[in-house]
Amino acid sequence: MAKSPLLLTIALCIFSAECLPVDSIIQHSQSYDGGLCFNLVDPWGYTCVEHTAQTDDGFLLGLQRVSPGIVNSGVEKLPPVLLLHGLFMGGDCWFMDLPNQSLGFILADGGFDVWVGNVRGTKWSHGHTTLSDGDKEFWDWSWEEMALYDLEAMLTYITSKTNSKVFVVGHSQGTIMSLAAFTQPDIVNMVEAAALLSPISYLDHITSKFVLNLVNMHLDEALSLLGIHQLNLKSDILTNIVEMACDGGRVDCSDMLASITGENCCFNSSRVDFYLEYEPHPSSLKNLKHLFQMIRKGTFAKYDYGTLKNLLQYGQLKPPAFDLSQIPESLPVWMAYGGNDALGDAVDVHHTIKELRLTPSVLFLEDYGHVDFLLSTRGYDDLYCKMISFFRSCGNGISSRS
């Protein structure tokens, strides 16, 4: 770590009176006044109600419940579906485009009882019962806690309101959460079926040169030594570090999104300014460290605290793995992945499938990158209609509500 040029550069930047140019990578002008419903759903004529679910460790998670628009108000009423966003995103990601292009609206118009999840630390959630976001303890979590606490709290809340099992849709980090949580009987028993977009449980074959550059430069360790706990990509220091990673790592960042996620075939680049009014959301440094552990070690396991603390935390030298074979064989699962996805590589997706006892339905889209699964202008025809057909084929949940 002492040899890392990144740490030296960051330190010089912090303590210099003339730091790097600010906000040259990510600019933003967002307002969260009024909540997700008010900002992104209500204007299109849909009924949207804000809810709050509390986790067992005290986080207050924002949930939004979306009903069909006026034009489709008479459609068949179908079971609840929970949408789980990816890293540095919030529930807004499901409503970024026109109603006929955005999955949140499409599901509502199809008659589904749509619930939008927002994990801890994101702007649409509501903090903690005792901690403030200025406390380092507030950020002491990774996707492990999102899987075991956030998803459990969301599903418990939804089932209490609907008296129904829940369809789950996850993208990227939302699939990591789902796959880990589904190994837990008390959580998976609340799930009717799952659709996983860019499914991730292993990350050791990612091809994103930008991300691999950050991993190799030990960004996570450098930020930890500097006492940073919250990752806010809209902060000056982190936008400057992103720029350093591009210049110092000889990575072409002229298309920042593609350098991270892979080439996206069907992403509407003319709407980037609008997307950046809402994205990216904050996350924790511990979450990034956990993801980097997955890349370096090739494991799908709990957080690695190091040998001594692992012994204290887990009673063993290495963190326990999440055993994908523990996901019930009876759980219907549908997966979609892309040939241009630099974060959800096909080799890692196949590794995940091989470890499952169940046999998922699988859709491969050769020209899709990581973000296309959320924001493709062709999403309905390529992807969403097939996912909806899968959910409709899972008859138990639908027949119980018809």
Secondary structure, DSSP 8 states (H G I E B T S, - for coil): -TT-HHHHHHHHHHH-SS-S-SSSS-------TTHHIIIIIGGGTEEEEEEEEE-TTSBEEEEEEEEEEGGGTTS----EEEEE--TT--GGGGGSS-TTT-HHHHHHHTT-EEEEE--TTSTTS--BSS--TTSGGGG---HHHIIIIIHHHHHHHHHHHHSS-EEEEEETHHHHHHHHHTTSHHHHTTEEEEEEES--S--TT---HHHHHHHHTTHHHHHHHTT--EE-TTSHHHHHHHHHHHHHTT---SSHHHHHH---SSB-GGGHHHHTTT----EEHHHHHHHHHHHHH---BS----HHHHHHHHSSSS--B--GGGS-TTS-EEEEEETT-SSS-HHHHHHHHHH-SS--EEEEETT--TTHHHHBTTHIIIIIHHHHHHHHH-HHHHHTT-
